[in-house]
Amino acid sequence: MSIISNILGNPDKDNHILSEEDLESLPELIGIQGIDEGDRLLVRIAVMVQDAIIVTTDGPFIAALMGSSIARNHNITIIRPEDAIDLAGPTDI
C-alpha cells in the first residue's frame, strides 16, 4: 500500500487512471498459451504506456509474451524482479 500511496501522492511521478474502455482490445492475446485473463489486462495496460516494463515471476507469462510479437511491436520489456532492481534509480524506489 505504501508504494501505491507514494506513486499517487507524489506529483513528480507520472500516473494516469485508465478505464477498461481506454485500453486497446488486442484480440491477438486471446488463446496464447501462458497468458491468462489477468495477464491480458496487464498487457493491454502496458500497451498504453511508452516503453512499459512488466516485472513478474510468472515464467509461462514471460515466455509467452516474449515469444509473441506484442512485446516487440509495443516496446514492452518484461523482466524478473531480481533484474528490475538494476533498472531502478536511487529516487525511483
C-alpha positions in Angstrom: 0.0 0.0 0.0 2.9 2.4 0.7 4.1 2.0 -2.9 0.7 3.0 -4.3 0.4 5.9 -1.9 3.9 7.1 -2.8 3.1 7.0 -6.5 -0.4 8.6 -6.2 0.8 11.1 -3.6 3.9 12.2 -5.5 3.2 14.8 -8.1 6.6 14.2 -9.7 5.6 10.7 -10.6 3.8 10.2 -13.9 0.5 8.5 -13.3 -2.8 8.0 -15.2 -6.1 6.4 -14.3 -7.5 4.3 -17.1 -10.8 2.6 -17.5 -11.1 -0.7 -19.5 -12.7 1.3 -22.3 -9.5 3.3 -22.7 -7.5 0.2 -23.5 -6.8 -1.4 -26.9 -8.7 -4.7 -27.2 -5.7 -6.7 -28.6 -7.6 -9.7 -29.8 -4.3 -11.4 -30.7 -3.8 -12.0 -26.9 -6.7 -14.4 -26.7 -5.6 -18.0 -27.0 -1.9 -17.5 -26.4 -0.8 -20.4 -24.0 0.6 -18.8 -20.8 -1.3 -15.5 -21.0 -4.4 -15.8 -18.9 -7.2 -13.2 -18.5 -5.5 -11.2 -15.8 -2.3 -11.2 -17.8 -4.2 -9.9 -20.9 -5.4 -6.9 -18.9 -1.9 -6.2 -17.7 -0.6 -6.3 -21.3 -3.4 -4.1 -22.5 -2.4 -1.6 -19.9 1.3 -1.9 -20.8 0.5 -1.1 -24.4 -0.8 2.3 -23.3 2.5 3.2 -21.7 5.5 4.2 -23.7 8.4 1.9 -23.0 6.5 -0.1 -20.4 8.3 -2.5 -18.1 6.4 -5.5 -16.7 8.1 -7.1 -13.7 6.9 -10.6 -12.8 7.9 -14.0 -11.6 5.4 -15.8 -13.8 7.7 -17.9 -16.1 5.0 -19.1 -18.5 3.7 -15.5 -18.9 7.3 -14.2 -19.5 7.9 -16.9 -22.2 4.5 -16.4 -23.9 4.8 -12.6 -24.1 8.5 -12.7 -25.2 7.6 -15.3 -27.8 4.8 -13.1 -29.3 5.2 -10.1 -31.5 3.2 -8.0 -29.0 6.1 -7.1 -26.8 8.3 -6.2 -29.8 5.6 -4.2 -31.5 4.7 -2.2 -28.4 8.2 -1.9 -27.0 7.3 -3.7 -23.8 10.1 -5.0 -21.6 9.3 -8.0 -19.4 11.7 -9.0 -16.6 12.0 -10.8 -13.3 12.1 -8.8 -10.1 15.8 -9.5 -9.5 16.6 -7.9 -12.8 14.3 -5.0 -12.2 16.5 -3.6 -9.4 19.2 -2.7 -11.9 16.6 -0.5 -13.8 15.6 1.5 -10.7 17.4 4.7 -9.9 18.0 5.9 -6.4 14.9 8.1 -6.4 12.6 5.5 -8.1 12.0 3.4 -5.0 
